[in-house]
Amino acid sequence: AGRTPPVPAAPAFSVPLAPPMVQTLVRPMSRAYHFGTSRFAAAFGQLPDAGAAYAERLRADAVTEIERLGDPTSAWTADPIVTVLRGEVLGGGRQVATVDAFGRTNGALVEASPAQVDAVIDHVRTYTPPAADIRGPVRALEADLLAPGSSWAAVLVANQAVDFGKQDGVTEIVETVEASAVERRLADALLEDENAGVVRISRSAAFVACVSNFSNFLDLSRKVLRNVELGVPVVVLSRSNTAQHCFRWTQRLCSELGDRGIDAGMVTFLSASLQEQRRAIAACPDACPLYFTGSRPVAEGIRADKARAFCSTGGPNTLIATALGDEIASAIQISATIEHAGQCTALRHAVVPCAEAEAQAVLARAPTATSAPHALVRGEFSAILGDNGKGNSGQASQMLAAGFTQVTVAESADQGAVYVRHSADRLPTPYLDEHWRHATVDFTAPPDAASVRSPSWISSISQWLITAQPISVAVNDDVSREDFGLARSVFERTAVVVFTAGTLDTPALTCQARPQEGEVFGEVPPRRELHAHTRMPVIVPSPSPAYNTSYATPHLEHQGRMWTAGAASGRFSRAAVVAVSLIPGEDAAARGFCSEVLAYLEDACATNPKRGPGAGRTCLYGLQRTPLGDQAGGVPTIVRLEGRAQAAVVVPHLLPFLATNAAPALRLSFDPASSDAAGLAAALATEGAIALTHVSADTPDAFAARVQAEEPFNVVDGRVLDELADARAGTGFPLAGQFVSTLLCFGHAKSARAGDEAFVAEFEASDKWLKMAPPA
């Protein structure tokens, strides 16, 4: 009873949509949509195989489409970007030129008038989705989109190549075919729990601010189709540049809805100025989420305006190697010039013993292409594009003044910009400018391999990585002589989501992650700055609607009434049991939420790490402790109690530490002027939930000085606690998996080699992986 009915089968084709799940439920409270659980692991495997034949056919079809399209400026001016509401085009507004990734005019956009923006606002406020489950027609549409020989898929790749300048849109579609199968299974599990009364998926319209370089997977698949199929309407927003390819897939999608039996109100495109977009978002209900992938400054601005913003942000990806041979040089070049540095995992910082001339020679070896379509024909993905328009003299002057050297690529003098800055044994600022669409690398050059492996250097680079928080780190060493000690040390002292260990012969790149194979992906700001940029980290794979889903209050109340300290003592640590018991018994929902958090941790840690199913590399993934650092207990996380501190809000933030081996990093600070804060801190200490030595009374000024001096990994302050309190009073407690991700680390560590059992033995033994503390 209460289970989701079967999804109507999508049309069969030679790259089939994978079956819903390949294993059965393992634990009664195992949630597949929570990262790292037993059912999450079961969502991998038996994926559709978009192999070489599929990819090469798509490449050929995309090249044909590019030839047909030619220069799109005339066509994209005659058929400009417009607002589409309920399937109707809203035109007549001010027309402005659109530009591609390199600032060249390539079409037109019609800005919505204030009255048309008001119509979109009214639609978002009043629209009720006709059904909560339209997976059947959405997945039939998706099957047609991804089918071999699909004209739609070829158009996606072609439009992206000419608008964004993407060299290899084929691989993105391949990833969409395979990773979307995993995310569909996770979405199935989410809807199953809604039908069982466990969760409530918000059907408030989701705003989608498209990314420029990976829009076909991240936006069309993850943020639009996965929301729409669970009855969540979406509003796709126009961009200030590279707007054309994002509009074209939305335009095609809107045209298909009616024929598929999907209500036209489910997908809206808002073509408007940034000012009008902000007005629309502010005027719509607070329950409407906004999804964004891009830079940290933009994410911070969005989050300031929109509390329910889920933002993925970049960082200075770093490659470390103990020697510069040909293979390492190639790994640096590919990582640095991928999509001519228009990819979020592109290398920005290299740590390797080398002379300045050697550093420049690394990037000088890059291949070149006259254009992205030219690179697509040749099968390139890291060529320096000759038509990018970014190598202008003004930009070059700024880069040279900042200490960079402009490198001439050996293959061709007709090229875009490539820059190198070299420093002997001195780390750059962790707040590096990405220099988007430039191949730009800061080289830090320790004197020799022994220096890179030294404890002092490992400590320095690890602290730099915590502050910089790149998406991806790659560490390469002579493992035949030194094993994986360097890689493990850096892994244990940092918080990156994508971590790759390589050798000097089979090196790790920064631009390697296949989420469909357990190489989970996430673009997370520095944890202490997390809540300034996003409500929660976004993990790939995951079902996008889960981020705006809450627990059903009756379910939590039932769980809370079932909670007893006696029964919990046999499963969880005494500290965790004591902490939950401080929540008044009449607050059953809060105790129920704690029960869900503990059950999630128990399930995810039952086997942690888990092994990814991929054959090309060797992957381990799972929940992790916060960075272990050099001090006892690891780099601290401080929970700060002020004002009216309530156990129902504070205790859930403590449980991921108190119930696990992450406990030594937990610190508690309270404002002595607050009787509530002092009382709760005293209760936690005297009852044994947290060691008295880890509790301190700090005035606001003293606490600010302490944070500046100690540089903790994270600070859970009043803003963070208030956000959970507001959610509890409004939409409800968030899902346990998403909540825990705001406090602990997550991600994967992999070897660049297939079947690398030496790597597995070394990394499985790491204390970084989260484990449950012994039960009381």
Buried (B, 14 or more C-beta within 10 A) or exposed (E): EEEBEEBEEBEEBEBBBBEBBBEEBBEEBBBBBBBBBBBBBBBBBBBBBBEEEBBEBBBEBBBEBBEEBEEBBEEBBEBBBBBBBBBEBBBEBEBBEBBBBBEBEBBBBBBBBEEBBBBBBEBBEEBEBEEEBBBBBBBBBBBBBBBBEBEBBBBBBBBBBBBBBBBBBBBBBBBBBBBBBBBBBBBBBBBBBBBBEBBBBBBBBBBBBBBBBBBBBBBBBBBBBBBBBBBBBBBBBBBEBBBBBBBBBBBBBBEBBEEBEBBBBBBBBBBBBEEBBBBBBEBBEEBBBBBBBBBBEBBBBBBEEBBBBBBBBBBBBBBBBBBBBEBBBBBBBBBBBBBBBBBBBBBBBBBBBBEBEBBBBBBBBBBBBBBBBBBBBEEBBBBBBBBBBBBEEEBBEEBEEEEBBBBEBEBBEEBBBBBBBBBEEEBBEBEBEBBBBBBBBBBBBBEEBEBBBBEEBBBBBBBBBBBBBBBBBBBBBBBEEBBBEBBBBBBBBBBBBBBBBBBBBBBBBBBBBBBBBBBBBBBBBBBBBBBBBBBBBBBBBBBBBBBBBBBBBEBBBBBBEEBEEEEBBEBBBBBBBBBBBBBEEEBBBBBBBBBBBBBBBBBBBBBBBBBBBBEBBBBBBBBBBBBBBBEEBBBBBBBBBBEBBBBBBBBBBBBBBBBBBBBBBBBBBBBEEBEBBBBBBEBBBEBBBBBEEBBBBBEEEBBEEBBEEBEBBBBBBBEBBEBBBEBBEEBBBBBBBBBBBBBBBBBBBBBBBEEBEBBBEBBEEBEBBBBBBEBB
